[in-house]
Amino acid sequence: MKMSKIIVLGCGLVGKVIAEDLSQEHNVTSVDISQKNLDRLKPENIKKICEDITKESVLKNLIKDYDLVVGALPGFMGYETMKQVILSKKNIVDISFYPEDPFGLDQLAKDNNVIAIMDCGVAPGMGNIIFAHHDSQMQITDYECLVGGLPKKREWPFEYQAVFSPIDVIEEYIRPARYVQNKSLIVKEALSDTELVEFDEIGTLESWNSDGLRTLINTMSHVPNMLEKTLRYPGCVEYLKVLRECGYFSYEQIDIGGAKIRPIDLTAKLLFPKWQMKDGDEDFTVMRIKISGIEKGEKVTYTYSLLDRFQNNTISMARTTGFTCTAVANLVLEKKFNKSGISPPEFLGSSFEYVNNYLLQRGVVYKVSKS
């Protein structure tokens, strides 16, 4: 494969891993509004640009000479950035967790002959690819995904640390959770239906409804039962519910001494220092996917288990998310995926072996069993 020119938008904890991994075989430029973030990049061969890409003209000028754009921005920037990249006729692989319907950009991407792959993380991301891989081989009746990224060390009160933008994390706690039961779409509030779940090597975790199915609700509408839940240490949910019910996660402006503020902005400002990963902190990513249905006339269940830990001085959630993204980026650069338009990860089911092997080479191991 020839060396390509790639520009990575965003150099947070995940964007850093993406840029460093891709720089092993490609010419990589990393863009971020924070010089401090850019200074953390290790390889000298990565070009660093400190710039505010919320300005449309700045973004279009930056990306014009690159073969591929990789988006690793906060969710609130993701959709509009992808739109501008598509209008610039550049292929993009993206991990942003934005609330808008990505298929609103599908025709635009097709009209501009752009490959635009979104949600290329863990779940959504690799979970969708696994789902689609089996969907091509069997009649699936049930899909369940439990996933979480947690600190190795539990610290009161939240026992949680964030590798993503704090606003994106809070979005998980307020965005209505959608799942499918008997082919009917069910909508519940986030943090609902808490259950205790046992995991080998970890112990007991607590699961709750979150909006992680995303595009699967429409693209896999033939599957009658689909559920995604987020995992945290037991007890965490109660604190989050208290904050939410008191209005701390609200986007509605309030007047404080003549100043207009959104409670969510204040909450993010206060919580992020407590959630932030610090030097020496370690984390792990845990995921369990169960896929049940009929294969060759027999009832079967496939169970995929991931337990990935902090290693090589790299945060696990950044590894598991970032390497899925870089696998898909290489897939596009090698012209092994050529579909124009918006593509969620479940459109990459036929590339499961490629992505899985790419992850294996980097120590991200999905164990599978069949029953």
N, C-alpha and C positions, 0 to 999 in steps of 0.2 A: 504494500500500500504506500502510495506517495505521501510525502509530508504535506499536510493541509494547513491552511491558515484559519485558526479558530479564535473567536472573541467570546469570552465568558463575562456575562453581565452579572455583577454581584460577587463580592469576595468575603462573604460571611463564612461561617464554619464549614458549610457544605460547598459553597462556591470555591473556597480554597482547595478542598480535596479534588474537586472537578478539574480545576486549572492545573494542579500539580500532576494529576494522573495523565491528562491529555498531553502535557508538555513532554512526556517521555517519547512520544512519536510524532508530535506536531509542533508547529509554530503557534504559540498561545499568547494572547493578550488578555489581561484581566482588568476589568473596569469596576471601580467602586467610588462612592462619594467620600469614603473614609480612607485617608492615607494610612492611618494606623492599621486598618485591615490589610491593605496592600503590602505593608512592610512585613507582615507575617509570612508572606509567600517565600518559600525556601529556594526553589530553583532559580538560578540567575538568568536562565534563558527565557523566563516569562516576562513579557513587556507589561509594565504597570501604568495605568492611566487613572488619575484621580479626577473624576468628572461627575456632574449631575446629569444623568441621562433622562430625567423627567422632562427635559427640554427636547421637544421633537426634532428640531434641527440638529442638535448636538448628537442625538442617538443616530440619526440617519447618516450623518457625516462620519461617525465613528465606525459603523459596520460596513461601509460601502465596499471595502477592499477585502472582505473575508469570505471564505468558502462556507463557513457554518457559524451560526450564532447559538450560544448556549445560555439559557435564561436561568439564573439562580437568585431571583429577586423576591422581596416580600410579596405576599399575595395581592395586596392592594395595588401593586404596580404591574402585576403579571399580565393581565388581559390587554391593557392598552399598549404595553411594550410589545407583546406578540403581534398586535395589530400593525404597529409601525414597522416591525421587522418584515411582516408579510408584504406590506405596501412597498418596502424596499427590495422585494423579490429575493429575499435571503431565506434559506432553509434554517429552521430553528428546532432545537430540542430543549424542553423546558421542565423545570421542577416546581414552579410557583403554584401555590394552593389558593387560586383566586375563586371568588364566589360566582362569577358570571358563567353563563353557558358557553363553553368553548366552541360549540358547533355554530354559534353566531358568526364565527370567522371562517367557517368551512368553505363557503362559496368564494369568499375573498381569496383564500389560499389557493383554491383551484384555478380561479381566474388569473392568478399571478404565477401559477405553476410552482407553488412552494410546498415543500414537505414541512409540516408543522406538527411535531409530536409533543404532547403535553403530559403532565402528571407522571414524569419519569423518575419516581422515587421508590419507596418500599411498598407502601399501601396508601394511596393508589400508586401503582407502578409495577413492581415485580409480581405482586399478588395478582394483578390483572393479566399479566403475561402467562402465569401458571394456569389461571382460570381458562383462558382462551386456548391454551395448549391442550387441555383435557376436553374442552368443548368440541374440539375437532375430532375427538376419538370416542366420545361416549355421549349418552343422553343424560345431562346433569339435571338432578332434581333439587339439590341443596348445595349452596355455597356459603361458608362461614369463614370470616377472617377476624382473628383477634390479634391486635398489634399494639406495641408500645415501646417507647424509648425511655429508659429510666436511669437515674444515677446509681452507681454501685453503693454509695454511702447514703443512708436514709437520714435526712435532717428535718426536724420539726420546723414549721408546721406542714409544708406542702410535700416534702419528700420527693421533690421534682426539680429538674434543671432543664433548661430549654436550649436547643441548638438552633432553633429557628427564630425568626422575628417574633417578639413578644405579642404583637397584635395578631399574628397568624396563630399562635398558640391559643390565645383567648378566643379566637374565632371558633375553635373546636368546641368551646364550652357554651357557645350561644347559638351557633348555626343549627337550625332544626335538623334532626337526624332522620334520614329516609332509609327504609328497608322494604323488602318485598316478601310478602307472606301469602302463599296460595295465589300467586299471580296478582295480588292486590298491593298497591303502593300504600305503605303505612308511614305516617309522619309523626314523630314524637319529639319532645324537646331534648336537646343535648343533655347528657349526664343522667338519662333515665335508664330504667331496667338494670340496675347494678346487680352484678353477680360475682361471687368469689370463684376463682378458677385456679387449679393447681398446675404448676409447671415444674418439670424435673430441673434440678440444680438451682431453681429460683425460689420455689415455695408458692405461697398463696398471693395472687394478685387480684385486683378488682377490675371488672370490665363494665363498660357503660356505652350506651348508644352514641355513635358519632356519625358524621355525614361522609364517610369514606367510600361508599359505593360509587358516588359521583356518576360518571358516564355509564357505568355498568347497568344502571337502572333502565336505560334505553337500549344500549347495544346488546345486552343479554336478556332482553325482555321475554325470551322463550323459556328462561329458567324460573320455575315457580317460587323458589325460596332463596333469598339472598340477604345476608346480614353482615355488617361490619361493626366491630366494637373496639374501643380504645382501652388500653390497659394502664393502670396506675397501681401504686402501692395502696393497700386497703386504708380507707379513712380519708384519702385525699379529696374524694368527690364531695364530701360534706362541706369542707371549707369552701370549695368552688361554688357550690350551690348557695351558700350564705352570701358570698360576694355578688353573685349574679342577682339574687333576689333583692338585695339592697341597692341594686342599680349601678354597681361599680363597673359593669361591663357595657353600659349603655353608650350608644353613639349620639344620643340627643344632647345638645348643648344645654348647660345650666349656667346661671349667673352666680359667680362667687365674688363678692366685693366689687362688682362692676366689670369683672373679667369673665368673658365667655369661654368655657372649657367643656370638652367632652369627657365624661367620667372615664371612658375607656383609655383615653390618652394619659390621664393622671394615674390610673391603675397600672398601665403598662410601665410608666416611668418609675413607679414605686416598686413593682414586683420584679422587673427585669434584673436589678442588681442581686436580688435574692435567688432568682432562677438561673443566673448566668453561670456558665461553666468557667471555672477558674483554673489556673495552672495547677496540675496535679490531680484534678478531678477526673474520675473515670466513670464510664457509663456502659450500658449494654442495651441491645435491641432484641426484643423477643417477639416472635410471630408464630401463630399456628393457623394454618389454613386447612379446612376440611371440605372436600369435594365428593359428594355422593351422587350415585345415579346408576344407570344401566350401561354396562359395557359388554358387548358380545353376548347379550342375553342374560347376564348375571348382575346381581346387585353388588356394587363395589363402593368402597370409600377410600380415597387417597388423602393422607394426612401429611402436610408439609410443615416442618418445624425449623425455625431459625432461632439460634441463640448466638448472637455475635457480641463480642466484648471489645472494649477499648484496647487497641494494640498499635504498635509502631508509632506511639505518640499521637494517635489519631482517634478522635471520638467515633464511637461505633455508629451512631445515627448518621454521621457525616459520611462514613465509609459505605454503609448499606444503601443510603440514598444516592450519594455521589457516584459510586461505581456502577449502579444501575443506569444512571444518566450517561456516564461516559461509554458504557457498553453500547447503548442505543446511538450515541453520537458516532461511534466508530462504524456501527451498522449502516448508518446513512452515508458516511464518507466512503465506505467500501461498496456503495451502491447495491447493498443487499436488501434495502428497503427503499422503494421508489415511488410510493403512493403519494400523490399530491393531495392537498386538503388537510383538514384537522384530523389527526390520528391519536386517539387515546391508546394507552399501552396494550389494551386487549386486541388491537389490530395487529399486534406483533407476535401472536401466538405461535406462528410458524418459525419464529426466531428464538424460541425458548432455549434450545440447546446452545445457541451462540451466546445468549446473554448469561445463561447459567454457567457455562464454561468460563466466560470472562470473569464472573464473580468468584468462581472457584479458584482461579489463578491468583486472586487477591485475598483469599482466605475467608470469603463470605460463603458459608455453606448452608444450603437448604437440604435438610434430610427428608427423605420421603419414605412412607410405608403404605402398604396396600392391605386392606382387610375386606 
